[in-house]
Amino acid sequence: MAANFYIKQNDTAPAIEAVLTDSSGRAKSLATASLIRFNMSTDTGTNVINLGTGAIVNPAKGIVSYTWQAGDTSNTGIHNAEFQVTYNNGQIESFPNSGYIKVIIKEELA
């Protein structure tokens, strides 16, 4: 799951989408998920998005997304991101559980 996602500076589309997988690479069922959050920081650790509201696209296939908000992509460079799932029983699990999704924000030309 830890793939690269490219977007231009100040763009808010397309949304970032991911298939959440367990340590064996199988899609994680989100049937008992109550909340999806998205976190992103710069490669130096500065927090850019903290607990952004994500969405479940397909619970059976473990597909989630986050729709960018104004300001989310204003800083160019390589960023580390993750989705955080809260289950109905209150437990929290972050994806990917090994490493991060790399979000590369390229400078806009105009």
C-alpha positions as CSV (number, residue, x, y, z in Angstrom):
1,M,0.0,0.0,0.0
2,A,2.8,2.4,0.7
3,A,2.8,4.0,-2.8
4,N,3.6,7.4,-4.1
5,F,0.9,10.0,-4.7
6,Y,1.7,13.1,-6.8
7,I,-0.2,16.3,-6.8
8,K,0.6,19.9,-7.8
9,Q,0.9,22.7,-5.3
10,N,-2.4,24.3,-4.2
11,D,-4.5,21.6,-6.0
12,T,-7.4,20.1,-4.2
13,A,-8.1,17.3,-6.8
14,P,-7.9,14.4,-7.2
15,A,-8.6,13.0,-3.7
16,I,-6.0,10.6,-2.4
17,E,-7.4,7.1,-2.3
18,A,-5.8,3.9,-0.8
19,V,-6.5,0.3,-0.3
20,L,-5.8,-0.5,3.4
21,T,-4.1,-3.9,3.7
22,D,-3.0,-6.1,6.6
23,S,0.6,-7.2,7.1
24,S,0.0,-10.1,4.6
25,G,-1.2,-7.7,1.9
26,R,-4.9,-8.6,2.1
27,A,-7.5,-5.9,1.9
28,K,-8.7,-4.9,5.4
29,S,-12.4,-5.1,5.9
30,L,-13.8,-1.8,7.2
31,A,-17.2,-3.3,8.1
32,T,-16.7,-2.3,11.7
33,A,-15.0,1.0,11.1
34,S,-16.7,4.1,12.6
35,L,-14.3,6.8,11.6
36,I,-11.5,7.4,9.0
37,R,-8.9,10.1,9.6
38,F,-5.9,11.3,7.4
39,N,-2.6,12.6,8.8
40,M,0.3,14.2,6.8
41,S,3.6,15.8,7.8
42,T,6.5,17.1,5.9
43,D,9.6,15.0,5.5
44,T,11.1,17.0,8.4
45,G,8.2,16.1,10.7
46,T,6.2,19.4,10.6
47,N,2.5,18.5,10.9
48,V,0.4,19.6,7.8
49,I,-2.8,17.7,8.3
50,N,-3.9,16.3,11.7
51,L,-6.9,14.1,11.9
52,G,-8.4,15.2,8.6
53,T,-11.8,13.7,7.9
54,G,-11.5,10.8,5.5
55,A,-14.2,8.6,3.9
56,I,-14.8,4.9,3.3
57,V,-15.2,4.3,-0.4
58,N,-15.7,0.5,-0.3
59,P,-15.7,-1.2,3.1
60,A,-15.4,-4.8,1.9
61,K,-12.3,-3.9,-0.2
62,G,-10.7,-1.6,2.4
63,I,-10.8,1.4,0.1
64,V,-10.6,4.9,1.8
65,S,-10.1,8.4,0.6
66,Y,-9.3,11.9,1.7
67,T,-10.5,15.0,-0.2
68,W,-7.9,17.8,0.0
69,Q,-8.9,21.1,1.6
70,A,-7.6,24.5,0.8
71,G,-4.0,24.9,2.1
72,D,-3.3,21.1,2.4
73,T,-1.0,21.1,-0.6
74,S,0.5,24.6,-0.3
75,N,4.0,23.2,0.8
76,T,6.0,21.6,-1.9
77,G,8.2,18.5,-1.3
78,I,7.9,15.0,0.0
79,H,5.4,14.4,2.7
80,N,4.6,11.3,4.9
81,A,0.9,10.4,5.2
82,E,-1.3,7.7,6.8
83,F,-4.9,6.8,7.2
84,Q,-6.2,6.2,10.7
85,V,-9.2,3.9,11.3
86,T,-11.3,4.0,14.4
87,Y,-13.4,0.9,14.9
88,N,-16.8,0.6,16.6
89,N,-15.1,-0.8,19.7
90,G,-12.9,2.3,20.1
91,Q,-9.7,0.6,18.8
92,I,-7.5,2.6,16.4
93,E,-5.3,1.3,13.6
94,S,-3.0,3.2,11.3
95,F,-2.3,2.3,7.7
96,P,0.2,1.6,6.3
97,N,1.4,0.0,9.5
98,S,4.9,-0.2,8.1
99,G,6.2,3.1,6.6
100,Y,4.1,5.8,5.1
101,I,2.3,6.9,2.0
102,K,4.7,9.3,0.2
103,V,2.8,12.4,-1.0
104,I,4.9,14.4,-3.4
105,I,3.7,18.0,-4.0
106,K,5.3,19.5,-7.0
107,E,5.6,23.3,-7.5
108,E,2.9,24.9,-9.6
109,L,4.1,27.0,-12.6
110,A,1.6,29.8,-12.2
